[in-house]
Amino acid sequence: MAEISADLQVNFGSFDKATPFEVVVDDTGLVGDSPVKVEFSPDLIVKVISWEVAVWQGAKEGIPPILGMVAPGTKRIKIYCSLANSASIQIFVDGGSRSITSKRSAWKQAVANPTASSSNASFGIAKPKNWQGTLETKTETASTGVAGVLGRRYDQIREAISWSGEIRKSLRYNYDSLHATVIHKSIFRNRAGDTIPAPVYDQDHGAFYTQEEAFGAIIVEYSPGFAMINVTYDTGESVAAPGVFAAMQTAWARGDITTAQIPPVQLLVLSDNAAAVASFKREFWPKGCPGMKITGLPGLKDETDSLSEIEGTRKTATEKIYLDEADPDVYVEVEKITYFEAQDEETKRIMKLRMLNQ
C-alpha cells in the first residue's frame, strides 16, 4: 500500500479585539427628537391647595383619560460599529411594537372670504377676518415601540490617547480603515527617560505604535461611521410596574409628571456578532395638566400669611375622583388632608384646621 506523507503547519497569533459596538443615546447632537404627546382638555382645571390637596373643576364631559397618547415620542440614537456590522443590526424597544389610533382636529380648508374687499387680495394679502376655514376630524394610525435605521453618518471627533508603558494603542472606534490626524502630541520617552520618536499610525488596524514601551500622549481627529437609528416609544404603561403608571397619572394631573418615577425606554441591540443594552428617558408634552392652578389654604387673608404644619398632627384620607362618569377606570387617587395643626411663624399662634365634607 502506498504511503502518503504531509506537513501540517499551524500558525499561532494574537487576534485583535472585536470591533466596537457602542450605543449612544444622550448628547448625540442629532435633530429629530420629540416627546410623547398626550391628550388634554382645555376645560379641565386642577386647583391644587397647599400640602397637595387637589380639587377638580370644569366640565366633565369629553375629558380625555390621563396620559392618553395622541402621538408616540421619537428619539434618534447612534450606534458606533463597522460598516459590515451595521448591516445586521436589530433593535427591540420595550415590550415590542404596537399600533395606536388617534383623532385630532385639523383645518380642512381655508379660503378667502368672497365678501371681503378685493383690493388686498390682488396683492396676495388678506386680514384674518377675511378668511374662512373648515375644521375636520382626522384619524391617524402610528406605530410605537419600533426602531428603524436611517442610514450611516460620519461625525468628526477628537480623542486623547495616552501611553503608560505600552507599545500599541488603538482608536476608540478602530474600524473601517479610518484616516486619523494627530493635531497635538507630547514628548515621548521610554522607561529610561530617553526621548523616543512619536507613535506611528497604522490605518489598516486603527492603531498607533511606538518603537518600545513608551510614555506620552497625543490628540487625534478622525470621522468614524455610525448607524443613525430612529426609535419610537409610548407612555410606558405597558412596561410600568404595578402602581407606577397610576403615580405618573397623578403627578401629571398635579402639573408635573417628572415628579413621579418614570420607567425609561429600554433598548436591546443585536447584530451578527455583537450585543448591547441601553436606555433613555421618556419625555412628555405637555408635562402636566395645563389647567392646573396653585392657591393657598382656605381662610388665609393674603399672600403674606405664613403657616407651618406641626409635624405629626396630619390626618389624611384617600379618595378616588372619577373623571368620566361612563368609565370607572378613568380616575385619579388624591390623598386629602382631613385634619392638621399649623403654627403662625410671626405670632406663634397655633391653629387647628379640620377640612369640611370629610
C-alpha positions in Angstrom: 0.0 0.0 0.0 1.4 3.4 -1.0 2.4 5.8 1.8 1.3 9.4 1.9 3.2 12.0 3.9 2.2 15.5 4.6 3.3 18.5 6.6 0.9 20.3 8.9 1.7 23.9 9.8 -0.3 25.7 12.5 0.2 29.4 12.9 -0.4 30.9 16.4 -1.0 34.6 16.8 -3.0 37.1 18.7 -6.3 38.4 17.3 -7.3 42.0 17.6 -10.2 42.6 19.9 -13.6 42.7 18.4 -14.5 46.0 16.7 -16.6 48.4 18.9 -20.3 48.2 19.1 -21.4 51.2 21.2 -24.9 52.6 21.6 -25.1 56.3 22.3 -28.4 57.8 23.4 -27.6 61.1 25.2 -26.0 64.2 23.8 -25.9 62.8 20.3 -26.2 66.1 18.5 -28.9 64.6 16.2 -32.0 66.5 15.3 -35.4 64.9 15.3 -36.3 64.1 18.9 -39.9 64.7 20.0 -41.8 63.9 23.2 -44.9 61.6 23.6 -47.9 63.9 23.0 -50.7 63.2 25.4 -54.3 64.4 25.2 -55.7 67.0 27.5 -58.9 69.1 27.8 -58.8 72.9 28.0 -62.0 72.7 30.1 -60.3 70.9 32.9 -58.9 72.8 35.8 -57.0 71.3 38.7 -56.9 73.5 41.7 -54.0 72.5 44.0 -54.2 73.7 47.6 -51.2 73.6 50.0 -50.0 70.2 51.0 -51.1 68.7 47.7 -54.9 68.8 48.3 -56.3 68.7 44.8 -59.8 69.8 43.7 -61.1 69.1 40.1 -63.1 71.8 38.4 -64.5 72.3 34.9 -66.7 70.3 32.6 -66.5 66.6 32.9 -67.9 65.7 29.5 -65.2 65.0 26.9 -62.4 64.9 29.4 -59.7 62.5 28.0 -58.0 59.8 30.0 -55.0 61.0 31.9 -51.8 60.2 29.8 -53.9 59.1 26.8 -51.4 59.1 24.0 -52.1 61.1 20.8 -48.7 60.6 19.1 -45.7 58.5 20.1 -42.3 60.0 21.1 -39.3 59.7 18.9 -35.6 59.6 19.8 -32.6 59.5 17.5 -29.6 57.5 18.7 -26.2 56.5 17.4 -24.7 53.0 17.1 -20.9 53.1 16.5 -19.9 50.0 14.7 -18.2 48.8 11.5 -20.0 49.1 8.1 -20.2 45.3 7.9 -21.7 45.1 11.4 -24.3 47.7 10.8 -26.0 45.7 8.0 -27.3 43.1 10.6 -28.5 45.4 13.3 -31.7 44.5 15.1 -33.3 46.7 17.8 -36.0 45.7 20.3 -37.8 48.5 22.1 -39.6 47.9 25.5 -42.2 45.2 25.2 -42.3 45.3 21.4 -44.2 47.2 18.7 -47.9 48.1 18.7 -50.2 50.5 16.8 -52.2 53.4 18.1 -55.1 55.2 16.5 -55.8 58.8 17.5 -58.2 61.5 16.3 -57.4 65.2 16.1 -59.0 68.3 14.7 -57.4 69.9 11.7 -58.2 72.6 9.1 -59.8 71.1 6.1 -59.5 74.2 4.0 -59.0 78.0 4.4 -60.2 80.2 1.6 -60.6 84.0 1.1 -64.0 85.3 2.1 -65.7 86.2 -1.1 -67.4 89.2 0.6 -64.0 90.7 1.6 -62.5 93.6 -0.2 -60.6 92.6 -3.3 -58.1 95.5 -3.0 -55.9 93.5 -0.7 -56.4 90.1 -2.4 -54.8 91.4 -5.6 -51.5 91.7 -3.7 -51.9 88.3 -2.0 -52.8 89.8 1.4 -55.9 89.3 3.5 -56.7 90.2 7.0 -57.6 87.2 9.3 -61.2 88.2 9.5 -61.4 87.9 5.7 -60.6 84.2 5.7 -63.0 81.3 6.2 -61.9 77.9 7.5 -63.5 74.5 7.9 -62.4 72.1 10.7 -62.5 68.3 10.3 -61.6 65.4 12.5 -58.6 63.3 11.2 -57.9 59.8 12.3 -54.3 58.8 12.3 -52.5 55.5 12.9 -48.9 55.3 14.2 -46.6 52.6 15.3 -44.7 52.7 18.6 -42.0 50.5 20.2 -40.1 50.2 16.9 -36.7 51.3 15.6 -35.6 52.0 12.1 -32.1 52.5 10.6 -32.0 55.9 8.9 -28.6 55.3 7.3 -24.9 55.7 8.0 -23.4 59.0 9.1 -19.9 60.4 9.8 -19.1 62.9 12.5 -15.7 64.3 13.3 -14.5 63.6 16.8 -11.4 64.4 18.9 -9.8 61.7 21.1 -6.9 61.8 23.6 -4.7 58.7 23.7 -2.1 58.2 26.4 0.8 55.7 26.8 1.8 54.4 30.2 4.4 51.8 29.2 2.5 50.4 26.2 3.7 50.0 22.6 0.3 49.8 20.8 -2.8 52.0 21.4 -6.0 51.8 19.4 -8.5 54.4 18.4 -11.8 54.1 20.3 -13.6 53.4 17.0 -10.9 51.4 15.2 -12.8 50.1 12.3 -13.2 50.6 8.5 -9.6 51.8 8.0 -10.2 55.3 9.3 -7.9 58.1 8.5 -6.7 59.8 11.7 -4.7 63.1 12.0 -2.5 63.9 15.0 -3.3 67.6 16.0 -1.2 67.7 19.2 1.4 65.5 20.8 3.7 65.5 23.8 7.3 64.4 24.1 7.5 60.6 24.2 10.0 58.9 26.5 11.0 55.3 27.2 11.3 53.7 30.6 14.8 55.1 31.0 13.6 58.6 30.4 15.2 59.0 27.0 13.3 60.8 24.2 11.9 58.4 21.5 10.1 59.0 18.2 6.4 59.8 18.3 3.9 57.0 17.6 3.2 55.9 14.0 -0.4 55.3 12.8 -1.4 52.0 11.1 -4.6 52.9 9.2 -5.5 49.2 8.5 -5.7 48.4 12.2 -6.8 51.8 13.5 -3.9 51.8 16.0 -0.7 53.8 16.9 2.6 52.1 17.5 5.8 53.1 19.3 9.3 51.5 18.9 9.4 50.5 22.5 7.4 50.8 25.8 6.5 54.5 25.9 5.1 57.3 28.0 3.4 60.2 26.4 0.1 61.4 24.8 -1.5 62.5 21.6 -4.8 64.1 20.5 -6.2 62.9 17.2 -9.0 63.8 14.9 -11.0 61.4 12.8 -14.5 60.7 11.5 -15.9 57.3 12.5 -19.1 56.0 10.9 -22.2 55.2 12.9 -25.7 53.9 12.2 -28.4 56.6 12.9 -31.5 55.0 14.4 -34.9 56.5 14.9 -36.8 55.0 17.9 -40.5 55.5 18.6 -41.8 54.9 22.2 -45.1 55.3 24.2 -46.1 56.4 27.6 -44.6 53.4 29.3 -47.9 52.0 30.6 -47.2 48.5 29.2 -43.8 48.2 31.0 -44.5 50.1 34.2 -44.6 48.2 37.5 -47.9 47.9 39.3 -48.8 51.3 40.8 -46.1 53.2 38.9 -48.3 54.3 36.0 -51.0 55.4 38.4 -48.5 57.5 40.2 -47.4 59.0 36.8 -51.1 59.9 36.1 -51.5 61.6 39.5 -48.3 63.5 39.0 -49.3 64.7 35.6 -52.7 65.8 36.9 -51.0 67.8 39.6 -48.9 69.7 37.0 -45.6 67.9 36.5 -45.2 64.2 35.6 -41.4 64.4 36.3 -42.2 64.4 40.0 -43.1 60.7 39.6 -40.9 57.7 38.8 -41.0 57.2 35.0 -39.8 53.9 33.5 -37.1 54.6 30.9 -37.2 53.3 27.3 -35.3 50.0 27.2 -33.3 49.0 24.1 -31.8 45.6 23.2 -29.5 45.9 20.3 -28.1 42.9 18.4 -26.0 42.3 15.3 -24.5 39.1 13.9 -21.5 39.2 16.3 -22.3 41.8 19.0 -24.9 42.9 21.5 -25.6 45.9 23.7 -28.3 47.2 26.1 -29.2 50.9 26.5 -32.0 53.1 27.9 -33.1 56.7 27.7 -35.6 59.0 29.5 -39.2 59.3 28.3 -40.4 62.8 27.5 -44.0 64.1 27.6 -45.8 67.0 26.2 -47.5 68.7 28.0 -45.6 67.6 31.1 -48.6 68.3 33.3 -52.2 69.3 33.2 -52.2 72.8 31.5 -55.2 73.8 33.6 -53.5 73.5 37.0 -53.7 76.4 39.4 -51.9 76.7 42.8 -53.6 78.5 45.6 -53.2 78.9 49.3 -55.1 77.4 52.2 -58.7 78.5 52.5 -59.1 81.3 55.1 -55.7 82.9 54.5 -56.3 86.7 54.1 -53.4 87.4 51.8 -50.1 86.1 50.4 -48.2 87.4 53.4 -49.8 84.9 55.8 -47.4 82.1 56.5 -48.3 78.8 58.3 -46.1 75.9 59.1 -47.6 72.5 59.6 -46.8 70.9 63.0 -45.2 67.6 62.3 -47.1 64.5 63.4 -50.5 66.2 63.5 -51.7 65.5 60.0 -54.5 63.0 59.2 -55.4 62.0 55.7 -57.8 60.0 53.6 -57.5 58.7 50.1 -60.3 59.5 47.7 -60.9 58.4 44.1 -62.1 61.2 41.8 -63.7 59.9 38.7 -63.2 62.0 35.6 -65.6 60.1 33.2 -68.9 59.0 34.7 -69.2 56.4 32.0 -65.8 54.8 32.5 -64.9 53.7 36.0 -61.2 53.2 35.0 -60.7 56.9 34.4 -59.9 58.3 37.8 -57.2 59.8 39.9 -56.4 59.0 43.5 -56.0 62.0 45.7 -54.7 62.0 49.2 -56.8 64.6 51.0 -56.0 66.1 54.4 -58.7 65.7 57.0 -57.0 67.5 59.9 -53.7 69.1 60.8 -52.3 71.7 63.2 -50.3 74.7 62.0 -48.3 77.5 63.6 -48.1 81.1 62.6 -44.4 81.9 62.4 -44.9 85.6 63.4 -47.3 85.3 66.3 -46.6 81.7 67.3 -50.3 81.2 67.2 -51.4 77.5 66.8 -54.3 76.8 64.6 -56.3 73.5 64.4 -57.6 73.0 60.9 -60.2 70.4 60.1 -61.3 70.0 56.5 -65.1 70.2 55.8 -67.0 67.5 54.0 -64.8 64.7 55.4 
